[in-house]
Amino acid sequence: TGFSTEADQHQYARLAREHERLEHEIDELIQQAISIAERIGTPRIRGYTLMQRGEIMSGRYLEEKSDLVRGPLRAKAWVRWRVLRYPLLERILVYGWKRSKRLATLYKEYRCDFLMAASLFESCNDPLEAQAYYNLANQLRSSYRFGHAQMFLKKARATAERYGDQWVMQQSDRLKEILKKRNRDIPN
């Protein structure tokens, strides 16, 4: 459906299989990295590895979400009627329950990865704790979870101040302004 030629359809199927193979390979590699980090036992290495997995999972979340909104009617409705951006209505009316469960799983995975990374960094008094909270806030912003993003951005800023991390403080201030503008018309 939606292909102009049979060759296009075959090309799409081939690329989809290749994409799935690469995703599987990424999963295996990140799992190996996590296993190695756990064997080493250093909280900093474990935290850094979890932060990387969080980035991968948040990317998958955004990819999945954009694929679900791709249809012309869904995309137009989602852009036109802001009420459809409320998470509950978005799940029911735009995505459907089955697809929403997949999105919810990805969301929980990347959020947990970043929070666990922050906790590990905190346990060894590492300034990367602020970076983990900042990265989570930024990914939540990309996921249209502005209220949650603001909450973790405050945590990132406070943690950066505690460690004297100027870069995270500057980035937090910049992201705060972006969230302030975007949060006016989009719910959490």
Buried (B, 14 or more C-beta within 10 A) or exposed (E): EEEEEEEEEEEEEEEEEEEEEEEEEBEEEBEEBBEEBEEEEEBBBBBBBBBBBBBBBBBBBBEBBEEBBEEEEBBEBBEEEEEBBBBEEBBEBBBEEEBBEBBBBBBEBBBBBBBBBBBBBBEEEBBBBBBBBBBBBBBBBBBBBBEBBBBBBBBBBEBBBEBEBEEBBEBBEEBBEBBEEEBEEEBB
